Amino acid sequence: MCRNITTLRGLEPPATDEEIEAAARQYVRKVSGVRATSATTEAAIERAVEEIAAITAELLAVLPPRKAPPPTEPPLRRLART
C-alpha cells in the first residue's frame, strides 16, 4: 500500500468528502504515475478520482467500526490543527 494514503476508517469525526477525495487522488496519482495532469490526461484522472472517491465513501459507510482509531491522522486534519 502507498505509505502516503492514510487510513480513513475509524476516524472521529468520520472522514470528510474532502479527505476521501484526497486519498482517491493520492491513489490515482500512484497507480497512474501521473503527478500533474495535462490536457490529455486531465479528464481521465478526474473521472478516476471521482469514481474511486465514491466507491471509498460507500465502502467506509458499510464497514463495521474499528476497535481502535487509525494509527495516523489524515494530512488535512494535521494541517487544520496548525
Secondary structure, DSSP 8 states (H G I E B T S, - for coil): --TTS---TT-SS---HHHHHHHHHHHHHHHH--SS--TTTHHHHHHHHHHHHHHHHHHHHHS---SS--SS--HHHHHHH-
